Amino acid sequence: MSKKNKKFSTKSIHKGQAPEKLYGAVSLPIYLTSTFRQKEFGEYEYDYSRAGNPTRTNLETNIASLEEGKEAIAFSSGMAAISSVIHLLSSGDEVIFTRNVYGGTYRIMENIYNKFSIKSHWVDSTDLDVLKRKINSNTKMVFIETPTNPMMEICDIKEISRICKHSKCMLVVDNTFMSPYNQRPLTLGADIVMHSITKYLNGHSDVIGGILIAKKQKIIDELRFIQMSIGSVPSPFDCWITQRSLKTLSVRMKQHNKNAYKIAHFLESFDKIKSIFYPGLVNHPNYDIAKKQQLDPNGDSVFGGMISIDLGSLSKAKKFVKNLKIFTLAESLGGVESLVCHPASMTHASIPKNVRVKLGITDGLLRLSVGIEDANDLIVDLTTALNKI
Ligand SMILES: *Cc1c(COP(=O)(O)O)cnc(C)c1O
């Protein structure tokens, strides 16, 4: 395959996937090996699987091309990827985060990295003035998530990357909620893109994994060194499974986008829902940014598969969930099957209640991860359960 100008869905199937050399196997073998023969002292392509493995390289090559980066580094989990990003910093450095990031990101900063004197600030990163004011001479990194989890707020990646360049700090974007099909932050000026592979990239709820993608060789080399030193590597089997899933990323994302769009517009008028949070609704406060920033590979606006709804109270949320038949109560998101999650008691339980409520994560809030089942079946499931509360 020539290197240039292949479209997204072609790349997701072929990049890093040239048929294997020995027998021409179209589906590549899994290199289940910890070590490799060296031709001479120090003469090798791979030496030890913590440092590198061909199955991992195939996956990294593929995802790097989808995010339009130079290289990617795959990890054993999304949190391992985030920890490795933080290891780019030194004690005394400060990081500014989107205030309602993934609960695990909050937990690791406030309970682990604070002990190493890496200070985190939590800001409303949809407000560029607030963000600018927080930057000081110790700020080395801005770490944003967009859309945010679970409130679906949208930050303007391009504008934030301008602010970061001006202040000489690195911009990291957690792109897990969008996948590279829906949003490619490196093309908007970000320095590092992070994914929990566990979600849309793998998409079948059977792998825990993470990945970082960057353009600058210096950042890539540093991150590879950090990973090799810490050892947070994915297994060859998990890399292979993820690679297999990526081949259908385009068709899956199209369906997630379409289903969620239809469901959000249907739920919008339902009076049992106190509030609905979905960036594809025109009255969403950040609709305009979502529309210009979240583009599929053809350049059409897309809004993802995640919807949050507030039913007003814990008892109503409980009753609603009990009556769902297709949506399964579970953590995680981005799989082919529809899931429902109660952030206050599940994903965001480690955030103190007063902080949580300030963010909008009330006891009546539910997050829907819309799968790729038939949209009308999902609507019937939601309607039936809503009518019971
Ligand atoms: C799940 C998730 C993570 C953490 O990833 P793991 O694979 O669970 O370690 C980080 N960020 C976001 C947005 C996530 O949804």
The ligand as a Tripos MOL2 file, in Angstrom:
@<TRIPOS>MOLECULE
LIG
   15    15     1     0     0
SMALL
NO_CHARGES

@<TRIPOS>ATOM
      1 C1        -12.1720    4.7310   30.7110 C.3       1 LIG1
      2 C2        -11.5500    6.0530   30.5720 C.ar      1 LIG1
      3 C3        -10.2330    6.2840   30.9900 C.ar      1 LIG1
      4 C4         -9.3980    5.2240   31.6870 C.3       1 LIG1
      5 O1         -9.1430    4.1440   30.8610 O.3       1 LIG1
      6 P1         -8.9430    2.6120   31.3750 P.3       1 LIG1
      7 O2         -8.7590    1.8720   30.1130 O.co2     1 LIG1
      8 O3        -10.1820    2.2490   32.1280 O.co2     1 LIG1
      9 O4         -7.7470    2.6220   32.2560 O.co2     1 LIG1
     10 C5         -9.7060    7.5550   30.7760 C.ar      1 LIG1
     11 N1        -10.4290    8.5330   30.1910 N.ar      1 LIG1
     12 C6        -11.6990    8.3470   29.7980 C.ar      1 LIG1
     13 C7        -12.4310    9.4640   29.1620 C.3       1 LIG1
     14 C8        -12.3010    7.1110   29.9660 C.ar      1 LIG1
     15 O5        -13.5650    6.9410   29.5780 O.3       1 LIG1
@<TRIPOS>BOND
     1     1     2 1
     2     2     3 ar
     3     2    14 ar
     4     3     4 1
     5     3    10 ar
     6     4     5 1
     7     5     6 1
     8     6     7 2
     9     6     8 1
    10     6     9 1
    11    10    11 ar
    12    11    12 ar
    13    12    13 1
    14    12    14 ar
    15    14    15 1
@<TRIPOS>SUBSTRUCTURE
     1 LIG1         1 GROUP 0 **** ****
